[in-house]
Amino acid sequence: MSSSLFDNINKVYRNIYQHNNFIPLHEPTFLGNEKKYVNDCIDSTFVSSVGKYVDEFQTKISDYCGVKYAVATVNGTSALHLALLSCDIGIGDEVITQDISFVATAAAIVYSGADPIFLDIDEETLGLSHIEVEKFILEKTYEKNSQRFNNKTHKRVKACITMHNIGFPTKIEELNNICEKYNIILIEDAAEALGSTVNNKMCGTFGKAGIYSFNGNKIITTGGGGMLVTDDESVYKKALHLSTTAKESHPYLYIHNEIGYNYRMPNLNAALGLAQLEVIENYISAKEKQFKYFKKSIDEDNIKVIESKHGISNNWFVVAKLNNISVDAFITNMLSKKIMVRPLWSQLSQMTPYKKFTSNDNIISQQVVEKYVCLPNGVSLHG
């Protein structure tokens, strides 16, 4: 790959960002009522886990996503952990998930006491392959009392977590149909996919529960934060209870009727998130505009910008497939030009804590690790 390609990519990014400083994958942008709401929160003195902004942020997320309930948490990982616990997934259960994802997807399963099963992704969506899921169910599980059990471990395959990688919607309707067919609970890790849709329905709202992340690099941020969303009242009530240390309602006594978690989002973070949510459509529009510019300006034989082919993506990052150069060499070169680039993810099944769990060969996952990179697509004032 010639230096002219790297020079061209650098030129494209400098044209968008209008500076020669370091370009991160995504930097938070504050264009609305962030300072107003945060200052109001500080003035109220309700800066911790109680306050009007937590309640309002939950309501606004519910409205935006088209679901009945939302529970604000300290991060997306805690939201996913709560989703599993609130669906009664724990010791003795197994959870199907994808081999290519942020490590929190697997970690939350283990936190709950269950074991992950790592299956391959679909190259078109970069998410869990519904074909591989059904193949695994048919070939490696058996049915007993309308439930599926692993042929080798004899543990119940109780749930399936699909993660919408980089905001690309998975084939979520197909996955949902398979899960319903085999009595498996579907949970969506939509940490990166707020604003992405399939047939006008928000990613994160197809399964029994879904989660979002509001980390500083997400499409909207609360600094650190997450959200569980669901239409299931029992899931909502249990998640809310567990997120507030499982404390029973009482005027002054501290009575906790089960092991809970201090996962509640602080009011201060919710104030920031509410202001961000008010302008999310502006961010999505800017990212779409920039993505089209990158697609037109960067594509060539050695690098192909990947477009979501299923549903509508929020274009969180720009994903590109490399030819004739290694991921390491590409990243090293781009970093030398002060442009942050990273691999898609590493294979979870190959990480030391997770090697002991069930996994297939996952050929597509291996190829993606070797060929795919993420490039910046921040919300630029100049895009």
C-alpha positions in Angstrom: 0.0 0.0 0.0 1.6 3.3 -1.1 2.1 6.3 1.1 -0.2 8.3 -1.2 -3.2 6.4 0.2 -2.3 7.4 3.8 -1.7 11.0 2.6 -5.1 10.9 1.0 -6.8 9.7 4.1 -5.0 12.3 6.1 -6.2 15.0 3.7 -9.8 13.8 3.9 -9.8 14.0 7.7 -8.1 17.3 7.8 -10.7 18.7 5.4 -13.4 17.6 7.7 -11.9 18.6 11.0 -10.1 21.7 9.9 -7.1 21.3 12.2 -3.8 19.4 12.4 -4.3 18.2 16.0 -4.8 14.6 17.0 -8.2 13.2 15.8 -9.8 10.7 18.2 -12.3 8.1 17.1 -15.2 10.1 18.5 -15.0 13.2 20.7 -18.0 14.3 22.7 -19.7 17.5 21.4 -21.7 19.8 23.5 -24.0 22.1 21.6 -27.2 22.3 23.6 -28.4 22.7 27.2 -25.6 20.7 28.8 -24.2 23.5 31.0 -27.6 24.8 31.8 -28.9 21.5 33.1 -25.7 20.5 34.8 -25.5 23.9 36.6 -29.2 23.5 37.6 -28.4 20.1 39.0 -25.5 21.4 41.0 -27.6 24.3 42.3 -30.3 21.8 43.4 -27.7 19.9 45.4 -29.2 16.6 44.1 -26.1 15.4 42.3 -26.2 11.8 43.2 -28.7 9.0 42.4 -31.8 10.9 43.3 -33.2 13.8 41.3 -35.5 15.0 38.6 -33.0 14.6 35.7 -32.7 10.8 36.3 -36.4 10.4 36.0 -36.7 12.8 33.0 -33.8 11.2 31.2 -35.4 7.7 31.6 -38.8 9.0 30.3 -37.2 10.7 27.3 -35.2 7.6 26.4 -38.3 5.5 26.7 -40.1 8.0 24.4 -37.3 8.2 21.9 -36.9 4.4 21.7 -40.6 3.6 21.8 -40.6 1.4 24.9 -42.5 1.4 28.1 -39.7 1.4 30.6 -36.1 2.5 31.1 -33.7 2.2 34.0 -30.7 4.5 34.1 -27.4 2.9 35.2 -23.7 3.9 35.8 -22.6 2.3 32.6 -23.6 0.0 29.8 -22.0 -3.0 31.4 -24.0 -2.7 34.5 -27.2 -2.3 32.4 -26.4 -5.6 30.6 -25.7 -7.3 33.9 -29.1 -6.1 35.2 -30.8 -7.3 32.0 -29.5 -10.8 32.5 -30.4 -10.9 36.2 -33.8 -9.4 35.6 -34.5 -12.2 33.0 -33.6 -14.7 35.7 -30.4 -15.9 34.0 -27.7 -17.3 36.4 -25.8 -20.3 37.5 -26.5 -23.4 35.5 -27.5 -21.4 32.4 -25.7 -20.7 29.1 -26.0 -17.6 26.9 -25.3 -17.6 23.2 -23.4 -14.5 22.0 -21.0 -13.4 19.3 -17.2 -13.8 19.2 -16.6 -10.2 18.1 -17.8 -7.7 20.6 -16.5 -5.4 23.4 -15.5 -7.6 26.3 -18.4 -6.3 28.5 -20.8 -8.5 26.5 -19.0 -11.6 27.8 -18.1 -10.2 31.2 -21.8 -9.4 32.0 -22.7 -13.0 31.3 -20.1 -14.3 33.6 -21.1 -11.7 36.3 -24.6 -13.3 36.3 -23.2 -16.8 36.9 -24.0 -18.1 33.5 -21.6 -19.4 30.8 -21.2 -17.7 27.4 -21.3 -19.6 24.1 -19.3 -17.8 21.4 -20.6 -18.1 17.9 -19.6 -16.5 14.6 -20.7 -13.2 13.2 -22.4 -12.3 9.9 -20.0 -10.4 7.7 -22.7 -8.3 6.2 -23.8 -6.9 9.6 -20.8 -7.6 11.8 -23.2 -9.0 14.4 -24.3 -12.4 15.6 -25.1 -14.7 12.7 -28.7 -16.0 13.0 -27.7 -18.9 10.7 -25.0 -20.0 13.1 -27.3 -19.6 16.1 -29.9 -21.9 14.6 -27.3 -24.3 13.4 -25.8 -24.6 16.9 -29.3 -25.1 18.4 -30.1 -27.9 16.0 -26.8 -29.7 16.0 -25.5 -29.1 19.6 -28.5 -28.9 21.8 -31.5 -31.1 22.7 -35.0 -30.3 23.8 -36.5 -31.1 27.2 -39.7 -29.7 28.5 -39.7 -27.1 25.8 -36.2 -25.9 26.8 -32.9 -26.3 25.0 -29.9 -27.9 26.7 -26.3 -28.2 25.6 -25.4 -31.7 24.4 -22.0 -31.6 26.2 -22.6 -29.6 29.4 -26.3 -30.4 29.8 -26.8 -26.8 30.9 -29.8 -24.9 29.7 -29.2 -22.6 26.8 -31.5 -19.9 28.2 -30.6 -16.7 26.5 -29.0 -15.1 23.5 -27.2 -11.7 23.4 -26.6 -10.0 20.1 -24.5 -6.9 20.0 -25.0 -4.2 17.3 -21.4 -3.7 16.4 -20.4 -0.1 15.6 -24.0 0.8 15.3 -24.6 -1.6 12.5 -28.0 -3.3 13.1 -27.8 -7.1 13.3 -30.4 -9.3 11.5 -32.4 -8.8 14.7 -35.8 -9.9 13.4 -34.4 -13.2 12.2 -32.7 -13.7 15.6 -35.9 -12.8 17.4 -37.8 -15.4 15.4 -35.3 -18.1 16.1 -35.2 -17.3 19.9 -39.0 -17.4 20.0 -39.1 -20.7 18.1 -36.7 -22.4 20.6 -37.9 -20.6 23.8 -34.7 -18.6 24.2 -34.6 -15.1 25.8 -33.3 -12.5 23.4 -31.3 -9.6 24.9 -29.8 -6.8 22.8 -26.4 -5.2 23.6 -27.1 -1.9 21.7 -24.4 -0.1 23.6 -23.2 1.5 20.3 -26.5 1.6 18.4 -28.7 4.3 19.9 -30.5 5.8 16.9 -29.9 2.7 14.6 -33.2 1.1 13.4 -34.6 -1.8 11.5 -37.9 -1.2 9.8 -38.4 2.0 11.8 -38.0 0.1 15.1 -35.1 1.1 17.3 -32.2 -1.3 17.9 -32.4 -2.4 21.5 -36.1 -2.8 21.6 -36.7 -6.1 19.8 -35.8 -8.5 22.6 -37.0 -8.9 26.2 -34.5 -6.3 27.2 -31.9 -4.1 25.6 -29.2 -1.8 26.8 -27.4 1.4 25.7 -24.1 3.0 26.7 -23.5 6.7 27.2 -19.7 6.5 27.6 -17.8 9.6 26.5 -17.2 8.1 23.0 -20.8 7.1 22.3 -23.2 9.0 20.0 -24.5 10.8 23.1 -22.8 10.9 26.5 -23.5 11.2 30.2 -19.8 11.1 30.9 -20.3 7.5 32.1 -23.7 5.8 32.0 -26.0 3.3 30.6 -29.7 2.4 30.2 -31.8 -0.7 30.3 -34.9 -0.6 28.2 -37.8 -3.0 28.1 -41.6 -3.5 27.5 -41.7 -6.1 30.2 -43.0 -4.7 33.5 -41.5 -7.5 35.6 -38.0 -7.0 34.0 -38.3 -3.3 34.7 -39.3 -3.6 38.3 -36.6 -6.2 39.1 -33.9 -4.1 37.3 -34.9 -1.0 39.1 -34.9 -2.8 42.4 -31.5 -4.4 41.9 -30.0 -1.2 40.6 -30.8 0.6 43.9 -29.1 -2.0 46.2 -32.4 -4.0 46.4 -33.6 -1.7 49.2 -37.2 -2.0 50.3 -39.2 1.2 50.5 -39.2 2.5 54.1 -39.2 6.1 55.6 -35.8 5.5 57.3 -34.8 1.9 57.7 -32.3 0.2 55.4 -33.8 -3.1 54.6 -32.5 -5.1 51.6 -34.4 -8.2 50.6 -31.8 -9.6 48.2 -28.3 -9.0 46.9 -28.5 -5.7 45.0 -26.1 -3.5 43.1 -25.2 0.2 43.5 -25.8 0.7 39.7 -28.0 3.8 39.7 -27.0 6.7 37.4 -26.3 9.9 39.3 -28.5 12.9 38.6 -25.5 14.9 37.5 -24.8 12.5 34.6 -28.5 12.3 33.7 -28.6 16.1 33.3 -25.8 15.9 30.8 -27.5 13.0 29.0 -30.9 14.8 28.8 -29.3 17.7 27.0 -27.4 15.4 24.6 -30.6 13.5 23.8 -32.3 16.7 22.8 -29.9 17.1 19.8 -29.2 13.4 19.0 -30.8 13.7 15.5 -28.4 16.5 14.7 -25.5 14.2 15.6 -26.9 11.3 13.6 -27.4 13.6 10.6 -23.8 14.9 10.8 -22.4 11.4 11.1 -24.4 10.2 8.1 -23.1 13.2 6.0 -19.6 12.6 7.0 -19.8 8.8 6.4 -20.9 9.5 2.8 -18.0 11.9 2.3 -15.6 9.3 3.7 -17.1 6.6 1.5 -16.7 8.7 -1.6 -13.2 10.0 -0.7 -11.4 7.1 0.8 -12.6 4.0 -1.1 -10.0 2.3 -3.3 -8.7 -1.2 -4.0 -6.7 -1.4 -0.8 -9.3 0.0 1.6 -13.1 -0.4 1.3 -15.4 1.6 3.6 -18.2 -0.8 4.8 -21.8 0.4 4.6 -24.5 -1.1 6.8 -26.6 -3.4 4.6 -29.3 -4.1 7.1 -31.4 -1.5 8.6 -30.2 2.1 9.2 -27.0 2.6 11.1 -26.2 5.6 13.3 -22.7 5.6 11.7 -20.9 5.7 15.0 -17.5 4.9 13.5 -16.3 4.4 9.9 -15.5 0.7 9.4 -13.1 -0.3 6.6 -11.8 -3.6 5.2 -8.1 -3.6 4.3 -6.4 -5.4 1.4 -2.7 -5.9 1.0 -1.7 -4.5 4.4 -2.0 -5.7 7.9 -4.2 -4.1 10.6 -1.1 -3.4 12.7 0.8 -1.6 9.9 -2.3 0.4 8.9 -2.9 1.5 12.5 0.7 2.4 13.1 0.8 4.6 9.9 -2.4 6.4 10.8 -1.3 7.1 14.3 1.9 8.6 12.9 -0.4 11.1 11.2 -2.3 11.8 14.4 -5.4 10.0 13.4 -6.8 7.4 15.8 -7.6 4.0 14.3 -8.3 0.7 16.0 -9.3 -2.8 15.1 -13.0 -3.8 15.2 -12.5 -6.0 18.3 -10.6 -9.1 19.3 -12.1 -12.5 19.5 -13.6 -13.0 22.9 -13.2 -16.8 22.7 -9.4 -16.4 22.4 -9.0 -14.2 25.6 -7.6 -16.0 28.6 -10.7 -15.6 30.9 -13.0 -17.0 28.2 -11.1 -19.8 26.5 -12.7 -22.4 28.7 -16.2 -21.7 27.4 -18.0 -23.2 24.4 -16.9 -21.8 21.0 -17.1 -22.8 17.4 -14.3 -22.2 14.8 -15.8 -18.8 14.0 -14.0 -18.3 10.7 -15.7 -14.9 9.8 -14.7 -13.6 13.2 -11.0 -14.5 12.6 -11.1 -12.8 9.2 -12.6 -9.6 10.6 -9.9 -9.4 13.2 -7.3 -9.6 10.5 -8.8 -7.2 8.0 -11.2 -4.7 9.6 -10.4 -1.3 11.2 -12.4 1.5 12.7 -11.8 5.0 11.6 -13.0 8.3 13.3 -16.5 9.6 12.6 -16.9 12.3 15.3 -19.6 15.0 15.2 -17.6 17.7 13.5 -18.6 21.3 13.3 -17.2 21.5 9.8 -18.7 18.3 8.3 
